[in-house]
């Protein structure tokens, strides 16, 4: 009898606080890990781990993506799960008064560049039974988040993409997962922006000064595990919230509700039935 192949996870932005913590958790569960980074700070703990491959890659650069795909090809790596922890809050401030080119670069980092990365590594997925894809999103998807337009719009694209790829690629199980507030180094960008961040500056400073931890990364992983433990028809192509959705304790009621509602947890115009509009 042949043994089951090891499970392999690909983590984009493995040098981020969330990416690095997730890598350690998957390693503890027996997964092999490949991760991309731009800045190798904080990766020493992973470099010493067996079953880890770290690849420097700027996902906004075409040549870096080509080199990454070649590296995976040489290694014969096939991923079962792709998790993108890429995120950049800056530039922070009103859209009309900011630098257009910097804004476009951030928009790409928060959305299209992550999709380009998935496109580059898609040929290296293990499609049986399903290749699993998760984008970590935020930025107030369901409400306004002024002064963070590049971040919000980039993440919004990822949410819609999950619905699109769900219909296009039946061998992929894709979800977008909102993490809520997590105490990571990304908030330094808001503190640096100060008044340009608007009311979010005070909220962020208060959150950090109270030394709150916000959403635990263990909860983020548990939510991902729950999403992918459900049938693709139930969670695929949808947007979930770690904090607000009833996935804990098995999440049977939530899974049953989603099985009955094809539009649930997707980007849709709100209030049609209330206003009498079809």
N, C-alpha and C positions, 0 to 999 in steps of 0.2 A: 504494500500500500504506500502511495506517495504521500508525503507530508504536505500540509497546506502551506503555500508560500507565506512568508512574513508579510505583515501589513506595513505599508509604507505611506507616510504622510509628508506632503510638501507644504512648507510654511513660508509664505512670503512675508518679509519683514520680521525674520526670526530674531533680529537684534532689538526689536521693540520690547517693551516690558511684557505685553500680553503674548507676543510671539514666543519669547524666550520661556516664559512660564508654561505655555501650552506645550512647547517642545519637551520640557522635563516631564510633564504629565503623560504625554504619549509614550515617551521612553519608559516610564514606570509601568505602563500598560503593555509593554513588549513590542511597540512599534519601532520601525526604523524611521529616521527623520532626515530629510533634506531641506535646507532652508537658505533663503537668499537674504543678503544684507547689503547696505551701502556703507554703514559705519560699523566696524567690528567691535566697538566698545561694549563691554559687558558680556562678551561671548566666551570668555575663558572657561566658564563652567561647562559649556557644551563641547568645547574643543577636546576636553579630556574624556568625553563619553564615547563608548563604543556604539556603533550604529548611527552615528551622526555624520552628515556631510554638509559643510558650509560653503556656499558659493557666493562670491561677491558679484553683485548684479545691480545696476541702475535700471529699473524696469522702464524708464522713459527713453532709454537708448536702444535703438534697433540692433546695433552690433552686440550689445550685452545680451540681448535676448537670443540672438543667433548663437552666441558662444555658450549660453546656458543650455540651449537645446542640444548642442553638440556634446556638452559635458554629460548630460543625461544619457545620450545615445552611447557614448563610450562606456559609461558605467552600467549600461543595460538596466537603468532604473525605471521601474513602472510604479506610478503612484496610485493608491487607492483613494486617498483623501487629499484635497487641496484646500488649505485655509489661508485666506489673505488677511493679514493684520496690518496692512499698509494704511497709514492715515497721516494727514498733515493739515493742521488748523490754519496756518498762515497762508496768504496774507489775511489779516483780520482788520476789518474796518469797512466803511461804506463802499459799495461797489464803484460808484461813479467817481470817487476821489482817489481810487487806488491805481497802482501800476498795472496796466492791461496785460503786459507780457508775464509778469509774476503771477497774476490771477489765472491766466490760461495754463501756466505750468502747474499750479496747484490743482486746478480742476482736473487736469490729466492725471496727476498722481493719485487723486482720490477716486478716480473712476476709470477712464479709458486706458490708462497705462496698466492697470490691474487686469483689464480684459485682454490687452495685448499679451500680457504674461501668460494668462490662461491659454490663449490661442497658441502661443509658442510651445507650451508643454503638453497640450492636449494629445498629441500623437503618442505621448509616453504614459498615458493613463491605462490602468487595468480596468477594462470595461465590464468584466464579469465578477460579480453579478451587476454592479453599478459603480461608476466612478462618482465619488461624492465631492461636492464643491460647496464651500462656505465663504461668504464675504462678511467680515465684521463691519457693521455700518453704525451710523449715529447721526448727530447733527439735526435732531428734531425733524425726522422724516414726516411726521404727521402734524407739524405745526411750523410756524415761522421761526427762523433762527437768524435774525438780522446781524449783519457784520461778519458772517461766516459763509458767504454765498458760495465760494469755490469749494469749500469742504462739503456743504450741504448738497449742492448740485451734483458733485462727483459721487457721493454716497447714494443719492437718489437714482443715478444711472445704474448703479450696481443692483439696486432693488428691482428695477424694471428688467434688467438683463436676466436675472434669475427666472423671471416669468417667460422671457423670450427663449432662453436656452432650454427651458423645460419642454417647450413645444417643438423645438428644433432637434434636440439630441436626446432620444429616448434612453440612451445608455448613461445619461448624467442625472444625478439627483442633486439639484442646486437649491441653496437657501441663502437668504440674507438674514443676519442675526444682529439686532441692536443690543449693544452691551450695557447701555446706561453709563453712569459715571463710574469710572475706574481710576483709582489713584495711581497715575502713571506720569512719566516725565513729559507727556504731550502738553500738559496744562501750563508748562513754562511759557509756551507761545502766547497764551492768553495773558499771563502776568506781564510779559514783555510788551504786549500791545496796549496795556493799561486802558485809557479812556476810549481808545478805538474799539475795544471789545464791547462797549456799551454796558448794559446791566449784567452781562455775563462775567465781567471782570470781578464785580463784588461777589457774585455767587461762587465763582471759582476760588477766589481768595479765602472766602469763608469756609468753603469745603476743605481746602488744604490746611488752613490754620486750625481747624477743629480736628485735624488729623484723621478725618474719616477715610475709610477704605473704599466706600462705595460698593459696586458689584465685585464680588470675588471672582478671580479667574477660574477657580474651581467650578463656580456656578456657570460661567461661560462655557467651559468644556462640557459640563453636564447637560446644558441646553443643546449644544451641538450633538452630543450623543443621543439625546432624546429625538431630535429632528431626524437623524439618520436611522434610528431604530424603528421609525414609522414607515409605512409604505410610501413609495415615491408619490403615489396618487394623493396622499394625504398632506404631506409637507412640502413636496417639490414645487419650486417656483414661487415660494411665499416668503414674506418678511415677518420675522419673529422678534419679540422683545424678551430678553432674559429676565428683566425686572417685572414686567407687567403681565406676561402671559402665563396661563395656568398649566404649564408643562410638568411641574413637579408632581411627585407621588404618582408617577405613571402617566399623568395627563390624559386619562381616558376620555373625559368629557370634552376636552379641547380637540382631541383627535377625531372623535365622533362628529363634533360640530363642523370641523373642516372637511370631513368626508362628505357632508351634506351640502356644503357651500363652495362652489367652484370659484367664487370671487373673494372669499374670505382671505384676509391678510395679504391682499394685493393692492396695487395702486388703482383706485377707482374714484370717480367723482362722488362726493359725499352728499347725501340728502335728497337724492332723486325721488325716492318714494314719498318722503315727507312733503316735498314740493309738488307732487303730482306729475312729475316729469318722467317719461320713460326713455 
